[in-house]
């Protein structure tokens, strides 16, 4: 499956929260770099909370 190099949009309704450029694919696991979009500020706290949980906070 050709996921690497693909761009996935993260959306909240019709608003674009950001995009993920897939740079590693071991299906079903994908990873990549995230670029915030116009609606990112509406979910910024959710991202911060997730990062805090990952770091053991």
Buried (B, 14 or more C-beta within 10 A) or exposed (E): EEBEEBEBEBEEEEEBBBBBEBEEBEEEEBEBEBEBBEBBEEBEEEBEEEEEEEEEE
